[in-house]
Amino acid sequence: MKTVVITGSARGLGFNMARFFREYNYNVVISDLKEENLIEAKSELEKFNSKGEIIYKVCDVSKLSDLEELMKYTINNFKEVDIWINNAGVNQPQKAVWELSEQEINTLIDVDLKGTVYGSKVAMEEMVKHKHGAIYNVEGYGSNNAHMLGLNMYGTSKRAVTHFTESLALECEEKKTGIIVGKLSPGIMITKFTTHSLVDNKIELSEKTKKVYNILGDTPETVGKFLVDRMVNNTNNNVKINWLTNRKAFLRFLTAGFNKRDFFKED
Ligand SMILES: NC(=O)c1ccc[n+]([C@@H]2O[C@H](COP(=O)([O-])OP(=O)(O)OC[C@H]3O[C@@H](n4cnc5c(N)ncnc54)[C@H](O)[C@@H]3O)[C@@H](O)[C@H]2O)c1
């Protein structure tokens, strides 16, 4: 039985990827900041039939030692890791960079960038022993060098994640490790991430932003399924698994007049 580890998987995209890995009968290791959220997520995931097991471990990705413990726990339970996904991420308050506090700047870099670097390091150290495994890092706004007021530190981190992941893929190739490294590009998903910054502070979205999200956005279920289907079948290093292609975005705008989706409707 194969095993996948996903950081930041008590909700959102991470949770939904865990769900679809269950359909492929993977053993799934979910991890996040709070135990109570993991317990709830585990019991939700158990509702989806699978031959694989689910276990959870609290892990703050900004701490290397937490990630090392997560790996240790996984190996103790399942012996080997086939896929490791650095998914945990935080959004930033919609402010210019000089309006952010030192702590806000640090959290964005520590979680979005360093969490990915630490997670990849821990996964690589284990995978090179077996010459087997795949690591996927989640891109985001800024990965393609887009810029926007209020997304400077997030975009800086995600652009760095893209550079880091491509460099890691090259390192794997040159050192003939046999490990696959890839990028996951989820487009825009309507999750707590979209509506909250730095884990749980609510963001007031403008009507214009909501309109764009209604055209280009998707649920994490839709995107999670797409990404998992491709990860389980991928055999290539340095891939980008891209949900919202330019063509898809163009078609979405073209057909926006017929689009009746409203992710923000109050019930
Ligand atoms: N939602 C979008 O539109 C969107 C678009 C592009 C990329 N992304 C990326 O996708 C990934 C998942 O986002 P999401 O939309 O599911 O967000 P989400 O907020 O729903 O889920 C993120 C999860 O990460 C966890 N987390 C936060 N800090 C952590 C830490 N220090 N250690 C461990 N876990 C931590 C949160 O508790 C949460 O469960 C992130 O990397 C995000 O940057 C999201």
The ligand as an SDF file (V2000), in Angstrom:
LIG
                    3D

 44 48  0  0  0  0  0  0  0  0999 V2000
   -7.1880   29.2040   -1.8470 N   0  0  0  0  0  0  0  0  0  0  0  0
   -6.5830   29.6500   -2.9370 C   0  0  0  0  0  0  0  0  0  0  0  0
   -7.1610   30.3830   -3.7340 O   0  0  0  0  0  0  0  0  0  0  0  0
   -5.1510   29.2640   -3.2250 C   0  0  0  0  0  0  0  0  0  0  0  0
   -4.6290   29.6030   -4.4800 C   0  0  0  0  0  0  0  0  0  0  0  0
   -3.3360   29.2370   -4.8070 C   0  0  0  0  0  0  0  0  0  0  0  0
   -2.5760   28.5500   -3.8820 C   0  0  0  0  0  0  0  0  0  0  0  0
   -3.0790   28.2540   -2.6570 N   0  0  0  0  0  0  0  0  0  0  0  0
   -2.2260   27.5200   -1.7410 C   0  0  0  0  0  0  0  0  0  0  0  0
   -2.8390   26.2720   -1.4680 O   0  0  0  0  0  0  0  0  0  0  0  0
   -2.4330   25.8180   -0.1710 C   0  0  0  0  0  0  0  0  0  0  0  0
   -3.6600   25.4260    0.6390 C   0  0  0  0  0  0  0  0  0  0  0  0
   -4.4950   26.5420    0.7330 O   0  0  0  0  0  0  0  0  0  0  0  0
   -6.0380   26.4240    1.1350 P   0  0  0  0  0  0  0  0  0  0  0  0
   -6.7760   27.3150    0.2120 O   0  0  0  0  0  0  0  0  0  0  0  0
   -6.4510   25.0270    1.2960 O   0  0  0  0  0  0  0  0  0  0  0  0
   -5.9950   27.1710    2.5650 O   0  0  0  0  0  0  0  0  0  0  0  0
   -6.6700   26.8360    3.9810 P   0  0  0  0  0  0  0  0  0  0  0  0
   -6.4460   28.0490    4.8070 O   0  0  0  0  0  0  0  0  0  0  0  0
   -8.0580   26.3510    3.8080 O   0  0  0  0  0  0  0  0  0  0  0  0
   -5.7730   25.6240    4.5030 O   0  0  0  0  0  0  0  0  0  0  0  0
   -4.4320   25.8170    4.8670 C   0  0  0  0  0  0  0  0  0  0  0  0
   -4.1290   24.8930    6.0390 C   0  0  0  0  0  0  0  0  0  0  0  0
   -2.7540   25.1350    6.4400 O   0  0  0  0  0  0  0  0  0  0  0  0
   -2.7240   25.1460    7.8510 C   0  0  0  0  0  0  0  0  0  0  0  0
   -1.5590   25.8800    8.3520 N   0  0  0  0  0  0  0  0  0  0  0  0
   -1.3830   27.2140    8.4630 C   0  0  0  0  0  0  0  0  0  0  0  0
   -0.1900   27.4790    9.0340 N   0  0  0  0  0  0  0  0  0  0  0  0
    0.4000   26.2750    9.2930 C   0  0  0  0  0  0  0  0  0  0  0  0
    1.6160   25.8900    9.8730 C   0  0  0  0  0  0  0  0  0  0  0  0
    2.4840   26.7900   10.3520 N   0  0  0  0  0  0  0  0  0  0  0  0
    1.8880   24.5650    9.9720 N   0  0  0  0  0  0  0  0  0  0  0  0
    1.0030   23.6370    9.5250 C   0  0  0  0  0  0  0  0  0  0  0  0
   -0.1750   23.9490    8.9750 N   0  0  0  0  0  0  0  0  0  0  0  0
   -0.4770   25.2540    8.8620 C   0  0  0  0  0  0  0  0  0  0  0  0
   -4.0380   25.8060    8.2730 C   0  0  0  0  0  0  0  0  0  0  0  0
   -4.3400   25.5070    9.6330 O   0  0  0  0  0  0  0  0  0  0  0  0
   -5.0010   25.1820    7.2690 C   0  0  0  0  0  0  0  0  0  0  0  0
   -5.5610   23.9800    7.7490 O   0  0  0  0  0  0  0  0  0  0  0  0
   -1.6020   26.9520    0.4300 C   0  0  0  0  0  0  0  0  0  0  0  0
   -0.2290   26.6980    0.2240 O   0  0  0  0  0  0  0  0  0  0  0  0
   -2.0160   28.1710   -0.3940 C   0  0  0  0  0  0  0  0  0  0  0  0
   -1.0130   29.1500   -0.4370 O   0  0  0  0  0  0  0  0  0  0  0  0
   -4.3670   28.5850   -2.3110 C   0  0  0  0  0  0  0  0  0  0  0  0
  1  2  1  0
  2  3  2  0
  2  4  1  0
  4  5  1  0
  4 44  2  0
  5  6  2  0
  6  7  1  0
  7  8  2  0
  8  9  1  0
  8 44  1  0
  9 10  1  0
  9 42  1  0
 10 11  1  0
 11 12  1  0
 11 40  1  0
 12 13  1  0
 13 14  1  0
 14 15  2  0
 14 16  1  0
 14 17  1  0
 17 18  1  0
 18 19  2  0
 18 20  1  0
 18 21  1  0
 21 22  1  0
 22 23  1  0
 23 24  1  0
 23 38  1  0
 24 25  1  0
 25 26  1  0
 25 36  1  0
 26 27  1  0
 26 35  1  0
 27 28  2  0
 28 29  1  0
 29 30  1  0
 29 35  2  0
 30 31  1  0
 30 32  2  0
 32 33  1  0
 33 34  2  0
 34 35  1  0
 36 37  1  0
 36 38  1  0
 38 39  1  0
 40 41  1  0
 40 42  1  0
 42 43  1  0
M  CHG  2   8   1  16  -1
M  END
$$$$
